[in-house]
Amino acid sequence: MHAVPAGRVLLLVALLAGLSAGCAAVQRTEVSDVAQSKGSMLTAAGFKVLPVDTPQKLARVELLPDLKFTTRTKAGQRQYMMADTHDCMCLYVGDQRAYDRYEALRTQSKAETAESSELLTEMDEADAEQLDDVLDTTYVPVTY
């Protein structure tokens, strides 16, 4: 068995740590983007934004699933809550009307995304047809 030089081991460990940190940063960015998108729709739908600005509030909010709805009934009315500890460090709270508006906005956003995707696919197909037309011609080599 051959001994691996300590310098190579340290280099490998440093590379793996760097890759791991890079992956974690990408994941945090993606989660933050989702949080921002949801937060924008929630506020547009009429949800109140309650700041999580004390250790006591943070301890309670961390018991809730992050970026997912939970419900509770208060004074006979259903409340919808969503914790966001990634972007705004807040708790969104809304009633049934706010939740229904949020769902309508979310559905509209999905439809717009699907429409945009379909348009891009059509554009890609048109580009492919144009490329096929160009490639179907006979070429004469250019000499200099």
Residue frames as a rotation matrix with the C-alpha (Angstrom) as fourth column:
MET 1
0.589 0.808 0.000 0.00
0.808 -0.589 0.000 0.00
0.000 0.000 -1.000 0.00
HIS 2
-0.363 -0.717 0.595 1.32
0.701 -0.631 -0.333 3.48
0.614 0.296 0.732 -0.88
ALA 3
-0.209 0.226 -0.952 1.25
0.796 -0.526 -0.299 6.38
-0.568 -0.820 -0.070 1.52
VAL 4
0.413 0.408 0.814 -0.54
0.778 -0.623 -0.083 9.50
0.473 0.668 -0.575 0.26
PRO 5
-0.686 -0.718 0.118 1.41
0.569 -0.630 -0.528 12.71
0.454 -0.296 0.841 0.89
ALA 6
-0.331 0.539 -0.774 -0.17
0.792 -0.288 -0.539 14.93
-0.513 -0.791 -0.332 3.54
GLY 7
-0.762 -0.009 -0.648 -0.25
-0.209 -0.943 0.260 17.87
-0.613 0.333 0.716 1.12
ARG 8
-0.849 0.466 -0.251 -2.46
-0.151 0.241 0.959 15.95
0.507 0.851 -0.135 -1.30
VAL 9
-0.417 0.709 -0.569 -4.81
0.876 0.480 -0.045 14.92
0.241 -0.517 -0.821 1.48
LEU 10
-0.421 0.222 -0.879 -5.16
0.447 -0.793 -0.414 18.53
-0.789 -0.568 0.235 2.62
LEU 11
-0.887 0.074 -0.457 -5.74
-0.410 -0.582 0.702 19.67
-0.214 0.810 0.547 -0.97
LEU 12
-0.712 0.647 -0.273 -8.44
0.281 0.618 0.734 17.05
0.644 0.446 -0.622 -1.44
VAL 13
-0.306 0.583 -0.753 -10.13
0.932 0.020 -0.363 18.00
-0.197 -0.812 -0.549 1.83
ALA 14
-0.603 0.029 -0.797 -10.03
0.041 -0.997 -0.067 21.69
-0.797 -0.073 0.600 0.84
LEU 15
-0.921 0.263 -0.286 -11.52
-0.323 -0.112 0.940 20.92
0.215 0.958 0.188 -2.59
LEU 16
-0.512 0.759 -0.402 -14.32
0.657 0.648 0.386 18.85
0.553 -0.066 -0.830 -1.09
ALA 17
-0.335 0.359 -0.871 -15.09
0.747 -0.462 -0.478 21.55
-0.574 -0.811 -0.113 1.47
GLY 18
-0.798 -0.014 -0.603 -15.21
-0.264 -0.891 0.370 24.15
-0.543 0.454 0.707 -1.30
LEU 19
-0.823 0.521 -0.227 -17.57
-0.042 0.343 0.938 22.04
0.567 0.782 -0.260 -3.39
SER 20
-0.372 0.687 -0.624 -19.79
0.905 0.418 -0.079 21.41
0.207 -0.594 -0.777 -0.41
ALA 21
-0.457 0.157 -0.875 -19.94
0.397 -0.845 -0.358 25.12
-0.796 -0.511 0.324 0.45
GLY 22
-0.918 0.092 -0.387 -20.74
-0.374 -0.530 0.761 25.96
-0.135 0.843 0.521 -3.17
CYS 23
-0.644 0.714 -0.274 -23.60
0.371 0.605 0.705 23.47
0.669 0.352 -0.654 -3.28
ALA 24
-0.277 0.521 -0.807 -24.97
0.932 -0.059 -0.359 24.80
-0.235 -0.851 -0.469 0.00
ALA 25
-0.692 -0.023 -0.722 -24.81
0.012 -1.000 0.021 28.38
-0.722 0.006 0.692 -1.31
VAL 26
-0.890 0.401 -0.215 -26.75
-0.247 -0.030 0.969 27.42
0.382 0.916 0.126 -4.45
GLN 27
-0.411 0.765 -0.496 -29.38
0.745 0.595 0.300 25.64
0.525 -0.247 -0.814 -2.36
ARG 28
-0.386 0.239 -0.891 -29.71
0.690 -0.566 -0.451 28.65
-0.612 -0.789 0.054 -0.03
THR 29
-0.877 0.034 -0.479 -30.15
-0.295 -0.826 0.481 30.94
-0.379 0.563 0.735 -3.04
GLU 30
-0.739 0.637 -0.222 -32.84
0.072 0.401 0.913 28.70
0.670 0.659 -0.342 -4.52
VAL 31
-0.250 0.647 -0.721 -34.72
0.958 0.274 -0.086 28.56
0.142 -0.712 -0.688 -1.20
SER 32
-0.560 -0.011 -0.828 -34.40
0.347 -0.911 -0.222 32.34
-0.752 -0.411 0.515 -0.82
ASP 33
-0.948 0.229 -0.222 -35.79
-0.302 -0.422 0.855 32.84
0.102 0.877 0.469 -4.35
VAL 34
-0.455 0.814 -0.361 -38.77
0.532 0.573 0.624 30.62
0.715 0.092 -0.693 -3.53
ALA 35
-0.278 0.310 -0.909 -39.30
0.908 -0.223 -0.354 32.50
-0.312 -0.924 -0.219 -0.27
GLN 36
-0.811 -0.062 -0.581 -39.23
-0.035 -0.987 0.155 35.88
-0.583 0.147 0.799 -2.04
SER 37
-0.845 0.514 -0.149 -41.67
-0.150 0.041 0.988 34.69
0.514 0.857 0.042 -4.70
LYS 38
-0.240 0.772 -0.589 -44.09
0.808 0.495 0.319 33.28
0.538 -0.399 -0.743 -2.14
GLY 39
-0.457 0.003 -0.889 -43.71
0.720 -0.586 -0.372 36.36
-0.522 -0.811 0.266 0.06
SER 40
-0.962 0.094 -0.257 -44.60
-0.222 -0.819 0.528 38.68
-0.161 0.565 0.809 -2.82
MET 41
-0.553 0.800 -0.234 -47.73
0.046 0.310 0.950 36.67
0.832 0.514 -0.208 -3.62
LEU 42
-0.258 0.446 -0.857 -48.73
0.935 0.338 -0.106 36.39
0.242 -0.829 -0.504 0.04
THR 43
-0.653 -0.003 -0.757 -48.53
0.373 -0.871 -0.319 40.15
-0.659 -0.490 0.570 0.63
ALA 44
-0.913 0.350 -0.208 -50.34
-0.365 -0.477 0.799 40.83
0.180 0.806 0.564 -2.66
ALA 45
-0.421 0.774 -0.473 -53.08
0.353 0.620 0.701 38.44
0.836 0.128 -0.534 -1.51
GLY 46
0.307 0.581 0.754 -53.53
-0.399 -0.640 0.656 40.35
0.864 -0.502 0.035 1.73
PHE 47
0.486 -0.220 -0.846 -51.51
0.720 0.650 0.245 38.36
0.495 -0.728 0.474 4.26
LYS 48
0.914 -0.246 0.322 -50.14
-0.383 -0.784 0.489 40.36
0.132 -0.571 -0.811 7.19
VAL 49
0.245 -0.915 -0.319 -46.38
0.234 0.375 -0.897 40.24
0.941 0.145 0.306 7.68
LEU 50
0.975 0.056 0.217 -45.41
-0.200 -0.216 0.956 39.78
0.100 -0.975 -0.199 11.32
PRO 51
0.224 -0.972 -0.078 -41.69
-0.644 -0.088 -0.760 40.21
0.732 0.220 -0.645 12.01
VAL 52
0.843 -0.165 -0.511 -39.81
0.441 0.757 0.483 37.51
0.307 -0.633 0.711 13.88
ASP 53
0.333 -0.680 0.654 -37.56
-0.114 -0.717 -0.687 39.92
0.936 0.154 -0.317 15.73
THR 54
0.224 -0.310 0.924 -36.92
-0.974 -0.113 0.198 38.38
0.043 -0.944 -0.327 19.12
PRO 55
-0.800 -0.563 -0.208 -35.37
-0.544 0.826 -0.144 35.08
0.252 -0.002 -0.968 20.21
GLN 56
-0.592 0.656 0.469 -38.70
-0.176 0.463 -0.869 34.11
-0.787 -0.597 -0.159 21.80
LYS 57
0.426 0.755 -0.499 -40.61
-0.667 -0.110 -0.737 34.66
-0.611 0.646 0.457 18.54
LEU 58
-0.115 -0.562 -0.819 -37.94
-0.939 0.329 -0.095 32.81
0.323 0.759 -0.566 16.59
ALA 59
-0.905 -0.230 0.357 -38.17
-0.369 0.841 -0.395 29.82
-0.209 -0.489 -0.847 18.94
ARG 60
-0.132 0.944 0.302 -41.94
-0.157 0.281 -0.947 29.63
-0.979 -0.172 0.111 18.38
VAL 61
0.507 0.318 -0.801 -41.77
-0.788 -0.205 -0.580 30.16
-0.349 0.926 0.146 14.60
GLU 62
-0.480 -0.775 -0.412 -39.10
-0.865 0.495 0.076 27.49
0.145 0.393 -0.908 14.22
LEU 63
-0.599 0.364 0.713 -41.70
-0.164 0.816 -0.555 24.97
-0.784 -0.449 -0.429 15.43
LEU 64
0.539 0.820 -0.191 -43.68
-0.303 -0.023 -0.953 25.64
-0.786 0.572 0.236 12.23
PRO 65
0.206 -0.456 0.866 -42.76
0.822 0.561 0.100 24.10
-0.531 0.691 0.491 8.88
ASP 66
-0.374 -0.458 -0.807 -40.80
0.002 -0.870 0.493 26.65
-0.928 0.182 0.326 6.86
LEU 67
-0.736 0.087 -0.671 -42.48
-0.633 -0.441 0.637 28.01
-0.240 0.893 0.380 3.71
LYS 68
-0.742 0.605 -0.290 -45.50
0.355 0.720 0.596 25.74
0.569 0.339 -0.749 4.12
PHE 69
-0.212 0.766 0.607 -49.01
-0.579 -0.599 0.553 26.61
0.787 -0.234 0.571 5.24
THR 70
-0.829 0.208 -0.519 -50.33
0.524 0.614 -0.590 25.73
0.196 -0.761 -0.618 8.67
THR 71
-0.189 0.835 0.518 -53.76
-0.085 -0.539 0.838 26.60
0.978 0.114 0.172 9.95
ARG 72
-0.879 0.105 -0.465 -55.37
0.477 0.190 -0.858 27.34
-0.002 -0.976 -0.217 13.26
THR 73
0.051 0.942 0.330 -58.76
0.613 -0.291 0.735 28.48
0.788 0.165 -0.593 14.39
LYS 74
-0.865 -0.286 -0.413 -58.99
0.500 -0.568 -0.654 31.68
-0.048 -0.772 0.634 16.40
ALA 75
-0.623 0.713 -0.321 -62.33
-0.340 -0.616 -0.710 33.15
-0.704 -0.333 0.627 17.52
GLY 76
0.257 0.789 0.558 -64.12
0.148 0.538 -0.830 30.69
-0.955 0.296 0.021 15.24
GLN 77
0.852 -0.013 -0.524 -62.18
-0.489 -0.378 -0.786 31.87
-0.188 0.926 -0.328 12.17
ARG 78
0.686 -0.645 0.337 -59.58
0.672 0.739 0.046 29.83
-0.278 0.195 0.940 10.30
GLN 79
0.676 -0.594 -0.437 -56.19
-0.582 -0.794 0.179 31.51
-0.453 0.133 -0.882 9.99
TYR 80
0.861 -0.490 0.136 -53.50
0.460 0.638 -0.617 30.51
0.215 0.594 0.775 7.53
MET 81
0.718 -0.689 -0.099 -49.87
-0.439 -0.559 0.704 30.97
-0.540 -0.462 -0.703 8.53
MET 82
0.804 -0.591 0.057 -46.59
0.443 0.533 -0.721 30.57
0.396 0.605 0.690 6.72
ALA 83
0.682 -0.665 -0.306 -43.21
0.096 -0.333 0.938 30.94
-0.725 -0.669 -0.163 8.41
ASP 84
0.809 -0.527 0.261 -40.30
0.268 -0.064 -0.961 32.38
0.523 0.847 0.089 6.44
THR 85
0.777 -0.607 -0.165 -36.96
0.058 -0.193 0.979 32.11
-0.626 -0.771 -0.115 8.20
HIS 86
0.114 -0.741 0.662 -34.99
0.927 0.320 0.198 32.29
-0.358 0.591 0.723 4.93
ASP 87
-0.239 -0.150 0.959 -35.83
0.753 -0.652 0.086 35.68
0.613 0.743 0.269 3.49
CYS 88
0.032 0.350 0.936 -37.87
-0.123 -0.928 0.351 38.05
0.992 -0.127 0.013 5.64
MET 89
-0.875 -0.247 -0.417 -37.61
0.334 0.315 -0.888 36.36
0.350 -0.916 -0.193 9.06
CYS 90
-0.650 0.735 0.195 -41.36
-0.760 -0.625 -0.178 36.77
-0.009 -0.264 0.965 9.40
LEU 91
-0.733 0.582 0.351 -44.67
0.453 0.803 -0.386 35.01
-0.507 -0.124 -0.853 9.79
TYR 92
-0.836 0.546 -0.052 -47.37
-0.375 -0.499 0.781 35.59
0.400 0.673 0.622 7.19
VAL 93
-0.750 0.661 0.007 -50.89
0.385 0.446 -0.808 35.43
-0.538 -0.603 -0.589 8.64
GLY 94
-0.824 0.512 -0.243 -54.12
-0.533 -0.555 0.639 35.61
0.192 0.656 0.730 6.65
ASP 95
-0.216 0.851 0.478 -57.77
-0.523 0.313 -0.793 34.67
-0.824 -0.421 0.378 6.67
GLN 96
0.025 0.308 0.951 -59.72
0.515 0.812 -0.276 32.50
-0.857 0.496 -0.138 4.23
ARG 97
0.932 0.353 -0.077 -60.11
0.134 -0.536 -0.834 35.36
-0.336 0.767 -0.547 1.72
ALA 98
0.368 -0.878 -0.306 -56.36
-0.849 -0.452 0.274 36.05
-0.379 0.159 -0.912 1.70
TYR 99
-0.369 -0.488 0.791 -55.65
-0.183 0.873 0.453 32.35
-0.911 0.023 -0.412 1.25
ASP 100
0.421 0.611 0.671 -58.13
0.583 0.384 -0.716 32.11
-0.695 0.692 -0.194 -1.64
ARG 101
0.924 -0.141 -0.357 -56.52
-0.328 -0.772 -0.544 35.15
-0.199 0.620 -0.759 -3.33
TYR 102
-0.037 -0.990 0.136 -53.08
-0.772 0.114 0.625 33.60
-0.635 -0.082 -0.768 -2.83
GLU 103
-0.204 0.025 0.979 -54.22
0.285 0.958 0.035 30.35
-0.936 0.286 -0.202 -4.47
ALA 104
0.821 0.529 0.216 -55.68
0.383 -0.229 -0.895 32.34
-0.424 0.817 -0.391 -7.40
LEU 105
0.648 -0.661 -0.379 -52.39
-0.720 -0.694 -0.021 34.24
-0.249 0.286 -0.925 -7.81
ARG 106
-0.264 -0.768 0.584 -50.42
-0.492 0.628 0.604 31.01
-0.830 -0.127 -0.543 -7.61
THR 107
0.186 0.436 0.881 -52.61
0.551 0.696 -0.461 29.37
-0.814 0.571 -0.111 -10.24
GLN 108
0.973 0.163 -0.161 -52.28
-0.012 -0.667 -0.745 32.44
-0.229 0.727 -0.647 -12.48
SER 109
0.285 -0.949 -0.135 -48.51
-0.844 -0.315 0.435 32.41
-0.455 -0.010 -0.890 -12.04
LYS 110
-0.285 -0.343 0.895 -48.31
0.004 0.933 0.359 28.71
-0.959 0.106 -0.265 -12.95
ALA 111
0.591 0.580 0.560 -50.43
0.578 0.180 -0.796 29.33
-0.563 0.794 -0.229 -16.06
GLU 112
0.883 -0.315 -0.348 -48.20
-0.438 -0.819 -0.371 32.23
-0.169 0.480 -0.861 -17.11
THR 113
-0.085 -0.955 0.284 -45.09
-0.697 0.261 0.668 30.12
-0.712 -0.141 -0.687 -16.55
ALA 114
-0.079 0.135 0.988 -46.56
0.422 0.902 -0.089 27.29
-0.903 0.410 -0.129 -18.64
GLU 115
0.886 0.448 0.121 -47.52
0.315 -0.391 -0.865 29.77
-0.340 0.804 -0.487 -21.38
SER 116
0.552 -0.769 -0.323 -44.01
-0.772 -0.618 0.152 31.24
-0.317 0.165 -0.934 -21.39
SER 117
-0.293 -0.657 0.695 -42.51
-0.325 0.752 0.574 27.76
-0.899 -0.058 -0.434 -21.56
GLU 118
0.320 0.511 0.798 -44.80
0.604 0.539 -0.587 26.87
-0.730 0.670 -0.136 -24.46
LEU 119
0.967 0.011 -0.256 -43.81
-0.157 -0.765 -0.624 30.06
-0.203 0.643 -0.738 -26.29
LEU 120
0.124 -0.992 -0.024 -40.12
-0.835 -0.117 0.537 29.28
-0.536 -0.047 -0.843 -25.79
THR 121
-0.217 -0.137 0.966 -40.66
0.169 0.970 0.176 25.75
-0.961 0.202 -0.188 -27.11
GLU 122
0.745 0.543 0.387 -42.39
0.494 -0.058 -0.868 27.15
-0.449 0.837 -0.312 -30.20
MET 123
0.764 -0.534 -0.362 -39.51
-0.614 -0.774 -0.154 29.58
-0.198 0.340 -0.919 -30.71
ASP 124
-0.190 -0.855 0.483 -37.00
-0.558 0.498 0.664 26.72
-0.808 -0.143 -0.572 -30.34
GLU 125
0.111 0.315 0.943 -38.92
0.524 0.788 -0.325 24.66
-0.845 0.530 -0.077 -32.90
ALA 126
0.970 0.240 -0.036 -38.98
0.112 -0.577 -0.809 27.60
-0.215 0.781 -0.587 -35.34
ASP 127
0.365 -0.916 -0.164 -35.21
-0.848 -0.400 0.348 28.09
-0.384 0.012 -0.923 -34.86
ALA 128
-0.251 -0.438 0.863 -34.66
-0.114 0.899 0.422 24.36
-0.961 0.007 -0.276 -35.45
GLU 129
0.568 0.522 0.636 -36.69
0.581 0.293 -0.759 24.50
-0.582 0.801 -0.136 -38.68
GLN 130
0.914 -0.282 -0.291 -34.70
-0.390 -0.806 -0.445 27.51
-0.110 0.520 -0.847 -39.86
LEU 131
-0.013 -0.966 0.257 -31.46
-0.766 0.175 0.618 25.70
-0.643 -0.189 -0.743 -39.04
ASP 132
0.008 0.096 0.995 -32.69
0.334 0.938 -0.093 22.62
-0.943 0.333 -0.025 -40.92
ASP 133
0.921 0.370 0.119 -33.41
0.248 -0.324 -0.913 24.82
-0.299 0.871 -0.390 -43.96
VAL 134
0.582 -0.775 -0.247 -29.89
-0.797 -0.603 0.016 26.22
-0.161 0.188 -0.969 -43.86
LEU 135
-0.248 -0.745 0.619 -28.27
-0.593 0.623 0.511 22.81
-0.766 -0.241 -0.596 -43.37
ASP 136
0.400 0.478 0.782 -30.29
0.303 0.737 -0.605 21.22
-0.865 0.478 0.150 -46.20
THR 137
0.887 -0.101 -0.450 -28.49
-0.433 -0.517 -0.738 23.32
-0.158 0.850 -0.503 -48.78
THR 138
0.696 -0.703 0.146 -25.44
0.709 0.642 -0.290 22.13
0.110 0.305 0.946 -50.64
TYR 139
0.774 -0.484 -0.408 -22.24
-0.146 -0.763 0.629 23.81
-0.616 -0.428 -0.662 -49.57
VAL 140
0.742 -0.647 0.174 -19.24
0.331 0.128 -0.935 24.65
0.583 0.752 0.309 -51.70
PRO 141
0.377 -0.651 -0.659 -15.99
0.870 0.006 0.492 24.84
-0.316 -0.759 0.569 -49.80
VAL 142
0.990 -0.128 0.051 -14.46
-0.111 -0.962 -0.249 28.30
0.081 0.241 -0.967 -49.65
THR 143
0.373 -0.927 -0.038 -10.81
0.928 0.372 0.025 28.48
-0.009 -0.045 0.999 -50.50
TYR 144
0.877 -0.126 -0.464 -8.56
0.008 -0.961 0.277 31.40
-0.481 -0.246 -0.841 -49.72
